[in-house]
Amino acid sequence: MTIGSPRLALPRLLQLASPALPVGAYTYSQGLEWAIDAGIVGDAESAGEWIGGVLGESLGRFELPLLARLHEAWRGNDRREVERLNGDFLASRESAELRAEAVQMGYSLRRLLGDLDAFALPGFYRALPEASFPAGWALAACVWQVPPGDSLTGYLWSWAENQVMAALKAVPLGQAAGQRILLALGARIPRIVYAALDLPEERWSNFAPGLALASMRHETQYSRLFRS
């Protein structure tokens, strides 16, 4: 794989975190749509509480430290570790919709990276039957020399922005309310990233039963805008 320039790390990270990245992130709400339909989320305050809860209790304690470890594995060209972490992430998805989301976005990102000039995908990664989205994100960040802390920050911001956009559409909320939620979430991101970078694997946990139940119930929801 061709290594990028450190001077381009920030523009590349912005590109990776952009809503314009063609991986279909905007089509998923990760159970938020069901929470809205059930009346659990109905205004800006409850939307911020729901999104912030998932941010801290699920992404911050499992997905983010796993992403940091994927960075280390890609930097060390550790094929076995990449495959293990990729499999662990897919196994951690509690519902069919959440797993399908991780696989579809991972597939789309892998295909996109393979289509980019001067981005040669490692053969074993190209051959993975199911490549998760975090595995592809970590690879792109390593190739583009994005520091792990910045990569994790961009990953969380991209996720939070997509969740807020889902709330804007489904609650619905106004644009100013959405920006206030993002301001509050953004203030928490540095602390969550800092903790995730040092969290040992034996303390990883994605225990968030409310999120899992919301996602499962979304699978049979009568009327839906989103795929999860």
ROFIRO-102130 format. One record per residue (C-alpha): residue number from 1; residue in three letters; x negated, y, z negated. Coordinates in steps of 0.02 Angstrom, whole numbers. Each point is the difference from the previous one (the first is absolute). Example, Ala and Ser with C-alpha at 12.3 -4.5 7.8 and 13.67 -1.06 7.14 Angstrom:
ROFIRO-102130
<1,ala,<-615,-225,-390>>
<2,ser,<-69,172,33>>
END
This chain:
ROFIRO-102130
<1,met,<0,0,0>>
<2,thr,<-64,172,44>>
<3,ile,<-32,113,-150>>
<4,gly,<71,175,6>>
<5,ser,<-77,166,-51>>
<6,pro,<14,64,-181>>
<7,arg,<40,172,71>>
<8,leu,<159,-73,76>>
<9,ala,<55,-93,-156>>
<10,leu,<131,128,-53>>
<11,pro,<82,19,173>>
<12,arg,<3,-190,17>>
<13,leu,<81,-18,-171>>
<14,leu,<131,130,45>>
<15,gln,<35,-97,159>>
<16,leu,<17,-162,-96>>
<17,ala,<118,77,-128>>
<18,ser,<103,96,128>>
<19,pro,<186,-39,26>>
<20,ala,<-46,-4,185>>
<21,leu,<-100,-161,-26>>
<22,pro,<100,-126,103>>
<23,val,<24,-136,-130>>
<24,gly,<186,28,-37>>
<25,ala,<-19,58,-180>>
<26,tyr,<146,120,20>>
<27,thr,<120,-146,27>>
<28,tyr,<-23,-67,-177>>
<29,ser,<63,61,-169>>
<30,gln,<-62,-145,-109>>
<31,gly,<165,-19,-94>>
<32,leu,<27,187,-22>>
<33,glu,<148,-4,118>>
<34,trp,<88,-130,-108>>
<35,ala,<-36,102,-157>>
<36,ile,<85,148,85>>
<37,asp,<148,-106,55>>
<38,ala,<18,-70,-176>>
<39,gly,<2,175,-77>>
<40,ile,<-164,-23,-94>>
<41,val,<-79,138,105>>
<42,gly,<114,144,44>>
<43,asp,<-96,163,-14>>
<44,ala,<-175,71,3>>
<45,glu,<-37,-41,-181>>
<46,ser,<48,-183,11>>
<47,ala,<-87,-17,169>>
<48,gly,<-161,67,-77>>
<49,glu,<16,-118,-148>>
<50,trp,<27,-152,112>>
<51,ile,<-141,39,120>>
<52,gly,<-117,50,-141>>
<53,gly,<38,-161,-94>>
<54,val,<-45,-109,148>>
<55,leu,<-154,107,33>>
<56,gly,<-69,-27,-174>>
<57,glu,<62,-172,-48>>
<58,ser,<-14,-95,164>>
<59,leu,<-118,85,122>>
<60,gly,<-115,72,-131>>
<61,arg,<-24,-161,-96>>
<62,phe,<-10,-126,142>>
<63,glu,<4,61,179>>
<64,leu,<-126,139,-28>>
<65,pro,<-134,-99,-95>>
<66,leu,<20,-138,129>>
<67,leu,<-30,128,137>>
<68,ala,<-157,59,-91>>
<69,arg,<-63,-179,-6>>
<70,leu,<36,-19,185>>
<71,his,<-114,149,30>>
<72,glu,<-140,-90,-90>>
<73,ala,<32,-160,99>>
<74,trp,<-4,89,168>>
<75,arg,<-157,96,-46>>
<76,gly,<-84,-163,-50>>
<77,asn,<64,-91,155>>
<78,asp,<75,-128,-119>>
<79,arg,<121,-97,109>>
<80,arg,<59,-117,-137>>
<81,glu,<40,143,-117>>
<82,val,<97,94,133>>
<83,glu,<102,-156,38>>
<84,arg,<30,-34,-185>>
<85,leu,<58,177,-38>>
<86,asn,<108,5,156>>
<87,gly,<84,-162,-54>>
<88,asp,<22,60,-179>>
<89,phe,<85,159,58>>
<90,leu,<122,-93,113>>
<91,ala,<37,-125,-140>>
<92,ser,<39,145,-118>>
<93,arg,<146,63,105>>
<94,glu,<156,-47,-100>>
<95,ser,<129,4,139>>
<96,ala,<13,-51,182>>
<97,glu,<18,183,51>>
<98,leu,<-154,58,-94>>
<99,arg,<-104,-140,72>>
<100,ala,<64,30,176>>
<101,glu,<-43,185,-20>>
<102,ala,<-179,-38,-52>>
<103,val,<-23,-121,146>>
<104,gln,<81,111,132>>
<105,met,<-97,156,-50>>
<106,gly,<-159,-101,-11>>
<107,tyr,<28,-72,172>>
<108,ser,<35,171,73>>
<109,leu,<-154,77,-80>>
<110,arg,<-112,-142,60>>
<111,arg,<67,17,176>>
<112,leu,<-25,189,-5>>
<113,leu,<-179,-13,-62>>
<114,gly,<-38,-127,136>>
<115,asp,<64,122,131>>
<116,leu,<-109,144,-60>>
<117,asp,<-162,39,90>>
<118,ala,<-160,-55,-90>>
<119,phe,<95,-98,-133>>
<120,ala,<-50,-182,16>>
<121,leu,<105,-109,-115>>
<122,pro,<-93,-138,-94>>
<123,gly,<44,-167,78>>
<124,phe,<65,-82,-158>>
<125,tyr,<113,149,-36>>
<126,arg,<69,-6,176>>
<127,ala,<36,-186,-25>>
<128,leu,<91,18,-167>>
<129,pro,<176,-71,22>>
<130,glu,<70,139,-111>>
<131,ala,<-105,154,-34>>
<132,ser,<72,112,-136>>
<133,phe,<7,188,13>>
<134,pro,<-125,31,-143>>
<135,ala,<-127,-112,86>>
<136,gly,<10,102,159>>
<137,trp,<-2,166,-93>>
<138,ala,<-157,-48,-97>>
<139,leu,<-87,-57,159>>
<140,ala,<40,163,90>>
<141,ala,<-57,103,-149>>
<142,cys,<-164,-95,-11>>
<143,val,<-36,16,186>>
<144,trp,<38,185,-6>>
<145,gln,<-107,22,-158>>
<146,val,<143,64,-107>>
<147,pro,<-53,-9,-184>>
<148,pro,<105,-125,-99>>
<149,gly,<73,132,-115>>
<150,asp,<55,107,147>>
<151,ser,<70,-153,88>>
<152,leu,<103,-49,-151>>
<153,thr,<62,178,-19>>
<154,gly,<54,6,183>>
<155,tyr,<85,-170,-17>>
<156,leu,<103,56,-150>>
<157,trp,<43,166,81>>
<158,ser,<58,-85,159>>
<159,trp,<110,-119,-100>>
<160,ala,<72,139,-108>>
<161,glu,<38,110,150>>
<162,asn,<92,-143,85>>
<163,gln,<103,-33,-157>>
<164,val,<46,183,-17>>
<165,met,<52,7,183>>
<166,ala,<111,-152,-30>>
<167,ala,<80,90,-147>>
<168,leu,<26,157,104>>
<169,lys,<97,-101,128>>
<170,ala,<99,-117,-113>>
<171,val,<44,100,-158>>
<172,pro,<-4,125,91>>
<173,leu,<-117,134,-68>>
<174,gly,<-56,168,65>>
<175,gln,<-175,35,65>>
<176,ala,<-47,107,-150>>
<177,ala,<52,-138,-120>>
<178,gly,<-108,-122,96>>
<179,gln,<-150,114,-13>>
<180,arg,<26,21,-187>>
<181,ile,<0,-189,-20>>
<182,leu,<-160,-14,102>>
<183,leu,<-83,135,-105>>
<184,ala,<40,-98,-158>>
<185,leu,<-56,-166,75>>
<186,gly,<-158,77,72>>
<187,ala,<-51,63,-172>>
<188,arg,<1,-181,-63>>
<189,ile,<-97,-77,144>>
<190,pro,<-180,43,-55>>
<191,arg,<25,-82,-170>>
<192,ile,<78,-155,77>>
<193,val,<-141,-16,127>>
<194,tyr,<-134,23,-133>>
<195,ala,<77,-138,-107>>
<196,ala,<22,-118,148>>
<197,leu,<-182,13,53>>
<198,asp,<-56,-71,-169>>
<199,leu,<142,-121,-38>>
<200,pro,<-66,-179,-16>>
<201,glu,<95,-133,96>>
<202,glu,<59,-90,-157>>
<203,arg,<100,156,-42>>
<204,trp,<82,22,170>>
<205,ser,<190,-10,-10>>
<206,asn,<141,42,118>>
<207,phe,<134,-43,-129>>
<208,ala,<142,114,53>>
<209,pro,<162,-102,-11>>
<210,gly,<110,148,44>>
<211,leu,<-91,23,165>>
<212,ala,<9,-187,39>>
<213,leu,<187,-8,-37>>
<214,ala,<36,157,101>>
<215,ser,<-94,-72,149>>
<216,met,<91,-168,-12>>
<217,arg,<170,83,-12>>
<218,his,<-42,111,147>>
<219,glu,<-12,-156,108>>
<220,thr,<189,-24,-13>>
<221,gln,<50,183,-9>>
<222,tyr,<147,33,116>>
<223,ser,<-57,165,79>>
<224,arg,<-185,40,18>>
<225,leu,<-111,132,79>>
<226,phe,<-163,-86,-47>>
<227,arg,<-78,-172,23>>
<228,ser,<-44,-22,-184>>
END
